[in-house]
Amino acid sequence: MQKENLVSGMRSTGKLHLGHYMGVLTNWVNLQDEYNCFYFVADWHALTTKYDKTENLKQDKLDVILDWLACGIDPNKSTIYFQSKVLQIAELHVLLSMITPNNWVERDPTLKDMVKIIKNKDGDNSENVPQLNYGLLGYPVLMSADIMALNGAIVPVGIDQLAHLEITRDIARRFNNIYKTELFNEPKPKLTQIPLLCGVDGQKMGKSFANDIKISDDEATTAKKVMQCITDRSRARKDDPGHPDKCEVAFKYYEIFGSEDVVKEVEAECKAGKRGCADCKRQLGCIINEKFASIRQKRQELSQDIDTVYDIINDGNKKAADEAERVMQKVRDAVNI
């Protein structure tokens, strides 16, 4: 039985953090045996908000791939590629833009999220809508082209991202109706349970917030960042009884990265006032470092063999472009262009 195409991507943000690992990469790795997976670095999407800051773009793209490979994305199972190297995506984007109503784009939550990013970047807390560039306005259509160029049948998403996928389903259905074809799948969501991993300050983990722990951080850097984790604010002294349920960051990390026995031990000692927050975070740093030791070792080895990494990327670029060209031949026929 032929596997269905699964398509997913990440913006080229540079080195990835533990939130990416827990929220996306572990799931991607598990899906590789079940589907024909296409994983891309969305470098065109990066330009929608950072078109004037491209000096680190090439290195950022490479860093994303290094983290993917180190975490277990297998080029023998999955196709890994740069969005910008599959020109058929741009061609399909143009054709889809001709049939997509303006109000579909304007109400799409993906676009609204991107507008928030711009407002945050500019430090604008008002209700004003920032001026949008043409590329950002077309972001939802380009997102649809990413999926439809590979005729993706499956897209892994969290439950809060379901609406993001709906415009792609709408556009695929509209294309099929207009051109009297059954060419495109209406991609189905592959729902994933994404554990919430906040930053060390208790807010959403993100590079721009300087509150993240990167997959590639060394042991000393990781330990230092973990020591910054917010714990139980109501606890004044080391021997005061603690409240793990009020521990804003550290205990949540234990629940994600620690074994069941360790979590029970930490919880009991904290409640009994037998474990101080500093001691707790020192042990947590060791647990996280142990968890990512082999991944970091593999990443280091890959970073010393960049030619092989680019061979993997170039091979993936070609595979994705070949698959997209097969789809586009049918699209051109349908449109009579």
N, C-alpha and C positions, 0 to 999 in steps of 0.2 A: 504494500500500500504506500503510495507516494505521500511524503510528509507535506503538510501545509506550510506556506511561507509565513514566517513571523518577522515583523519589522519593528525595530526600536532604535532610538538614538539618544545621544547626549550632546549638548552644546560644548564647544571646545573651551572649557573653563580652566584648563591646566590641571595640575595635580589634584586628584580626587580625595575626598575626606571619608571618614567612617560612615557618615550618613549616606553617601553614595553606595558604599559597600553593602550596608544593611538594607537599604531601600531599593537598590536596583541590581547590583552586580551578583549577589548571591542567587537572586531569582534568575537572572540571565544564564548563569552557569547551569542551573538545574534544568533549564528549558532546552538546552542544546541537543539532548538525545531525543526529545519529543517532537521537535519541529525543525524545519529548514530555516535556520536563524540568520537574519541579516542585521548586523549591528553597525551603525554609522556614527561618525563624529560630525556633528552638524555645524560645520564652519561657516556656511552661508547664513544660518540662523544667528550665529554670533555677531554678524555684521549689522543685524537689525538694530542693535543697541550700542555696539562698540565699533561702528564703521570708522571712527577716527582714532582708534587705539588698536592698531594691528601689528605693532612692533614685536609683540611676543606671540603672535598667532601661530606661527609654525611650531614653536616649542610647546605651546599649550596643547596643540593637536597631538604632538608626539607623546606628551606626558599622559594624556588621556589613554592612548593606546597602550603605553607601558603599564599603566595601572590595570587595564582590562586583562592583558595577557598574564600579568603577575597573579591576578585574582582567579584565573582559571578559564577565561574565555579562550577556547581552543580553535585555532585557525583551521584545524582539520575537521572540525564539526560546524563551525560558524563562519560566515563571510563578514570580514572586518574591513571597513572602507571609509574614505572621506566623502562626504556628501558632494563636495565641489568637483570630484573626479568622475561623477556619474552625470554627464551633461544631459542625459535623457530626463533627469528630474526637472531641470530648468525648462526644457521643451514642454514637458507635461504641465508644469506650472503655468506657462503661458496659455495653453489650451484650456486648462481648467478655469483660469481667471476670466475667460470669455463667457463661461456659463454660470458663474457663481454670483448670485445677487449680492449687492452691497450690504443689505441688512443682515445677511447671514454672517458676514465677516465682522460687522460692527458689534454684534451681540455675542460673538464667540468668547468664551472665558479665557482662552489662550491669549487673545489680543489684550483683554483687560488686565491679565497678569503682567504682560509685557509693559503696558502703560504704567503700572505701579512701579516696575523696576526703574523706568525713566524718572518718575517723580521722586523716588527715593534717592536716585543718583544725583538729582539736581537739588535735593534737600527741600522739595516743595511739599508742604503739608496742607496746602489749600485744596479746594474742590475743583480747581481749574484743570481742564483737560489739556495736556501738553500737545504741542504741535507734533503730528506724526509724520515720519518720512514714509514714502511710498512702499518701501520694502517692509517696514513694520506692519503697515496696514494689510499687506498681502501675506503676512506670516501664517495665518491659518490655512491659506490655500497652498502655500509652499509645504507646510506640514502634511497636508493631504497628498501632495505630489510625492513626498518622500515615501509614503506608504503605498500609494497606488502605482508608482513606477515599478515596484517589485510585485505588484498585485498581491499585497499582503492580505492574508486571511485572518491573521491573529496579531493583536497588539497588546503587549502586557501593560496594564495600568493599575493604579490604585483606585479605590472607589471614588475618591475625590476628583479623579481625572476623567471620569466617564464622559462628562460633557465635552471635554476636549476632543474626544474621538467622534462625537456625534456629527460634527460638520463634515468629516471625511466620509462617513456613511451617507450623509445627505448628498454630497457632491458625487460620489460614486453612483448612487441611485439616479440622480439627475442626468448624469452622462449617459447611463444605460437607457434611460427613457427617451432622451432627446435623439440619440443616434440609433435607437431600435436595436440594441445589442445586449448581450449578457456578459460582456467582456470583464467588467470589474466586479470583484468581490465587494460586499459591504462588510468591511473588516469587523471582526468580533473582538470584544475585549477579553483579555485573559486577566481576570481579577487576581490581585496579589495582596496578601496581608503584609503591609509595610510597617515594621516597628518604628515608632517615633524615636529618633535619636536627636535630642536637642544639643546645642552647643554648650561649651563649658560654663557659659553665663546663664544658661537656662532658656535662652532664646533659640529660634530656628538656627540650625548649624549652617554656616555659609562662609565662604572665603572672604566675601566683602565685609563680613561682620567681625573678622579676626577672632572667631570663637571656635574654630574647627580644629580637629585632630586629623592630620592627613594620613592616608594609607602608607605613604612613603616616609613619614617622619621617622627619625632615628629614635633609639630607646631613650636617650637623655631628653630630647625635645618632647617626646610623648609623656614622660614622667613629669616634666615641668608643667605641661599643659593640664595634665590630670590634677595636679596640685592646685590649679586655679578653679576646679569644679566647685560650684555652689553646693552646700550640703544643707543641714537643718539650721535655719537662721535663728530658731528659738533656743538653741543649745549654747550656753555660755561657757561651760567648763568641760574639760575632757571627761570627767567622771559623772557628769549629769546624764540621766537617762535620755537616750536619743529617740527620735521618731522617724524611722525609715520612710514612712508614708509621707513625711514632710521634707524629706531629703530631695532637693529640687533636681539634682543632676547625678551625683555620684552613685546613689543606690540604684537609680534607673540603669546606669551603665552596668552595675553588677548583675542586674536581672537579665541583661542582654548578653554579656560576655562571660559571666561567671557560671560555674557548674551549680547544680541544684544544692549540693552539700555546702558549697562555699556561701551561697546566698543565704541559706538557713543559718549558718554560723555567724555571718556578718550581722544579720537581722537580730539574732538573739543577743549577741555581745553589745550591739548598739543600744538596744532597749534596756539592757542591764547596766549601762554606763561603764562597761569594761573595755570599750574600744573608742579611742578618740578619732575625730574626723581626719586628722592628718595621717594617722596610722592607717586608717581605712583607705585613704586615697593613695598612699604609697603601695599598698597591696594591689589596689585596682590598676595602678600603672604597670605593675609587673604582669598582671593577668592580660592586659591589652597587648603589652609587648610580646608576651609569649604567643598570644593568638595570631599576631601578624608577623612573627619572626620569619617563617618560611616564605611568606608572600613578599616581604621586603628583600629577602635574600634573592629570590627569583627576579625581582625588579632590578636589583643591582646588577645581576648577571646580564639581563636583557639590555640595560643601559650601556653596557660595555661591548655590546654586539649590535650596534644600531643598523648596520647593513642588513642583517638578518631580519630585524624588525621592519625595515622599509621593504624588504622582499615580501614579507607577509602582507603589508599594507597594499603594495602594488598588485599583488596577486588578488587580494580582495577587491580592489578597485576594478580590476578587469572582470572578475566574476559577477560583481554587481552590475557593471555596465552591460555585460552580455545578457544578463537576465532582463535588465530594463529595456534593452533594445528589442528583445523578443516581444515584450509588452507593447512597446511604442510602434512597432510595425503594425500591430492590430489596431492601435489607436488611430494611426494615420489613415488606415483603410476605412475605419468607421467614420472618421471626420471628412473623408474624401479630400485630404490635403496632400 
